[in-house]
Amino acid sequence: MADGIITRGRVMKKAHLFLLVALAFVFSTASADIPSTLSYQGVLTDSGGAVVPDGSYELTFRIYDVASGGTPLWAETISNVQVNGGIFNVILGQSEKLDLDFDVQYWLGVSVNGGAELAPRMSLSASPYSLNARQVKGTTNFFPGSGNVGIGTTDPQAKLHVESSDGHALRVISNAQSGQYAGIFAESSTWHAVLGINDNSDAAVMGRNDGNGPGVKGQNQGAGPAITGYAVTGNLLELYTTPGPNLKLTVNNNGDIKTAGTIESTAGGFKFPDGSIQTSAALNPVAYGIIRADGTVLAATPNVSCAWNSSTSRYEITIDGESYYYLHYITNVTVKSSSPRIATTGSVMSKLLVSVFDIDGNLVQDNFSFIVYKP
């Protein structure tokens, strides 16, 4: 009986295998030792459509990439398969690793008790191809936007929530050889694109560069700052060098700056609270002179003129080319007298004012010299 299959003393002129349900796949990427498995259910009938007798059968399963002929890509024989009412259930991949990619069309062939393979082969439907989720392919892949995904947590609070108690929670590497590509590209239209929180003494966010670029770089296309930071009690900024580490620059909560190096201004100078800007540490005199008690000039730079104002009992000095304001200049006055004298300076209408006092605080006239520096 070349066309029959002998099973438990009976002759089946032809056996038919019908795929009812491909129930499930069990696949894990957590360990290479856990194989992919396929739950498979079918019905065995004879040529007349009657189910085969209940009992134990040996079934051989083969997977091909062609509907007929060809060489099996995978095969597994399962002994003692229990058939009840013609229905059987098996788990494929338990003894022979089911390691196909499932990225092309496959067909399943079945043999009963070592007999010839039943025809036709079954075309595997969409469910088996879910195995391909372990290596999502294509130039563009997408996933549903609803719900959250948790790794290391059963209560994800974001679209992707990753927790780890024994190492890095997330590691992203970009090996692009050219162009401008970030390991992580974050974008937000309402709040921080990247937020780091740390409950211990280490950094909440750390940037590292093993090349010649910056470890951390901030860029803002709008009106806000490129980098901003705040501290409740600690320093606003600390910069170190290695080996060490050696603290080189500190900005504390009061805004004070402490540096272990040199502060350099290549342009613009330094601006002080009074609004003055110093572009050089060298003080250059803009005017100097010797003034007699009556207000006449004994000797001075060409831009100096002086007059005694009897109504205010003070000397008024004009410096051509300068709009004198006492906070913007450094002025030294030395009284030329054998008696104790005190001199004060001020300004009015762009003029240098010099007042001379005796030891009792009375305004007096006396000889003096002065020099004016402009920072």
KAQUI-V835343 format. One record per pair of residues at least 24 apart in sequence whose ideal C-beta (glycine too) atoms are under 10 Angstrom apart, sorted by the first residue. I is the first residue (numbers start at 0). J is the second residue. If there is no record, write none. Layout:
i,j
I,J
I,J
This chain:
i,j
1,115
2,46
2,115
3,45
3,46
3,114
3,115
4,43
4,45
4,51
4,110
4,111
4,112
4,113
4,114
4,115
4,117
5,111
5,112
5,114
6,43
6,45
6,51
6,52
6,54
6,56
6,57
6,82
6,111
6,112
6,114
7,51
7,52
7,53
7,54
7,55
7,56
7,112
8,52
9,45
9,51
9,52
10,45
11,43
11,44
11,45
11,46
11,47
11,49
11,51
11,52
11,111
11,114
12,45
12,46
12,47
13,44
13,45
13,46
13,47
13,117
13,118
14,43
14,44
14,45
14,46
14,51
14,109
14,110
14,111
14,112
14,114
14,115
14,117
15,41
15,42
15,43
15,44
15,45
15,46
15,48
15,117
15,118
15,119
16,41
16,42
16,43
16,44
16,58
16,60
16,87
16,107
16,108
16,109
16,110
16,111
16,116
16,117
16,118
16,119
16,120
16,121
17,41
17,42
17,43
17,44
17,85
17,121
18,42
18,107
18,109
18,121
18,122
18,123
18,124
19,86
19,88
20,88
20,124
20,126
21,91
21,107
21,121
21,123
21,124
21,125
21,126
21,127
21,128
21,129
22,88
22,90
22,126
23,90
23,126
23,129
24,91
24,92
24,97
24,101
24,126
24,127
24,128
24,129
24,130
24,132
24,133
25,90
25,92
25,93
25,97
25,130
26,92
26,97
26,101
26,129
26,130
26,131
26,132
26,133
27,133
28,132
28,133
28,134
31,96
31,98
32,96
33,96
34,91
34,92
34,93
34,94
34,95
34,96
34,97
34,98
35,91
35,92
35,96
35,97
35,98
35,99
35,101
35,127
35,130
35,133
36,89
36,90
36,91
36,92
36,93
36,96
36,97
36,130
37,62
37,89
37,90
37,91
37,92
37,93
37,97
37,101
37,107
37,123
37,126
37,127
37,130
38,88
38,89
38,90
38,91
38,92
38,126
39,77
39,87
39,88
39,89
39,90
39,91
39,92
39,107
39,109
39,121
39,123
39,127
40,86
40,87
40,88
40,89
41,80
41,82
41,85
41,86
41,87
41,88
41,89
41,107
41,109
41,121
42,82
42,84
42,85
42,86
42,87
43,80
43,82
43,84
43,85
43,86
43,87
43,109
43,111
43,117
44,85
45,85
48,85
49,85
50,82
50,83
50,84
50,85
50,86
51,82
51,84
51,85
51,87
51,111
52,82
52,85
53,81
53,82
53,83
53,84
53,85
53,86
54,79
54,80
54,81
54,82
54,83
55,79
55,80
55,81
55,82
55,112
56,80
56,81
56,82
56,87
56,111
56,112
57,110
57,111
57,112
57,113
57,114
58,82
58,87
58,89
58,91
58,109
58,110
58,111
58,112
58,113
59,108
59,109
59,110
59,111
59,112
59,113
59,114
59,116
60,89
60,91
60,92
60,95
60,97
60,107
60,108
60,109
60,110
60,116
60,121
61,106
61,107
61,108
61,109
61,110
61,116
61,120
62,91
62,97
62,99
62,101
62,105
62,106
62,107
62,108
62,120
62,123
62,127
63,104
63,105
63,106
63,107
63,108
63,116
63,120
64,99
64,103
64,104
64,105
64,106
65,104
65,105
65,106
65,120
66,104
66,106
66,108
66,118
66,119
66,120
66,121
66,122
67,106
67,108
67,116
67,118
67,119
67,120
68,120
69,106
69,108
69,120
71,106
71,108
71,116
72,98
72,99
72,103
72,105
73,97
73,98
73,99
73,105
73,107
74,108
74,110
76,110
76,113
78,112
80,111
82,111
91,127
92,130
97,127
97,130
98,130
99,123
99,127
99,130
99,131
100,128
100,130
100,131
100,133
100,134
100,136
101,127
101,128
101,129
101,130
101,131
101,132
101,133
101,134
102,128
102,130
102,131
102,134
102,136
102,137
103,128
103,131
104,128
181,216
268,374
269,374
271,326
271,327
271,374
272,326
273,324
273,326
273,327
274,324
274,326
274,327
275,324
275,326
275,327
275,328
275,373
275,374
276,327
276,374
277,373
277,374
278,374
279,373
279,374
280,374
281,372
281,374
282,328
282,329
282,370
282,371
282,372
282,373
282,374
283,372
283,373
283,374
284,329
284,331
284,370
284,371
284,372
284,373
285,318
285,319
285,320
285,321
285,323
285,328
285,370
285,371
285,372
285,373
286,316
286,317
286,318
286,319
286,320
286,321
286,323
286,328
286,330
286,351
286,369
286,370
286,371
286,372
286,373
287,318
287,330
287,331
287,368
287,369
287,370
287,371
287,372
288,316
288,318
288,367
288,368
288,369
288,370
288,371
289,333
289,335
289,366
289,367
289,368
289,369
290,314
290,316
290,332
290,335
290,353
290,365
290,366
290,367
290,368
290,369
291,335
291,364
291,365
291,366
291,367
292,334
292,335
292,336
292,355
292,363
292,364
292,365
292,366
292,367
293,364
293,366
294,353
294,364
297,335
297,366
297,368
298,368
299,368
299,369
300,370
300,371
303,351
303,369
303,371
304,350
305,350
305,351
305,353
305,369
306,350
307,364
308,350
308,352
309,364
311,347
311,352
311,354
311,362
312,354
312,355
312,356
312,361
312,362
312,363
312,364
313,343
313,344
313,345
313,347
313,352
313,353
313,354
313,355
313,362
313,364
314,342
314,344
314,350
314,351
314,352
314,353
314,354
314,355
314,364
314,365
314,367
314,369
315,346
315,347
315,348
315,350
315,351
315,352
315,353
316,344
316,346
316,350
316,351
316,352
316,353
316,369
316,371
317,348
317,349
317,350
317,351
318,349
318,350
318,351
318,371
318,373
321,349
321,350
321,351
321,371
321,373
322,346
322,348
322,349
322,350
323,347
323,348
323,349
323,350
323,351
323,352
323,371
323,373
324,349
324,351
325,351
325,352
325,371
327,373
327,374
328,371
328,372
328,373
328,374
329,370
329,371
329,372
329,373
329,374
330,369
330,370
330,371
330,372
331,368
331,369
331,370
331,371
331,372
332,367
332,368
332,369
332,370
332,371
333,366
333,367
333,368
333,369
333,370
334,363
334,365
334,366
334,367
334,368
335,365
335,366
335,367
335,368
336,363
336,365
336,366
336,367
337,365
338,363
338,365
340,365
340,366
340,367
342,367
342,369
344,369
344,371
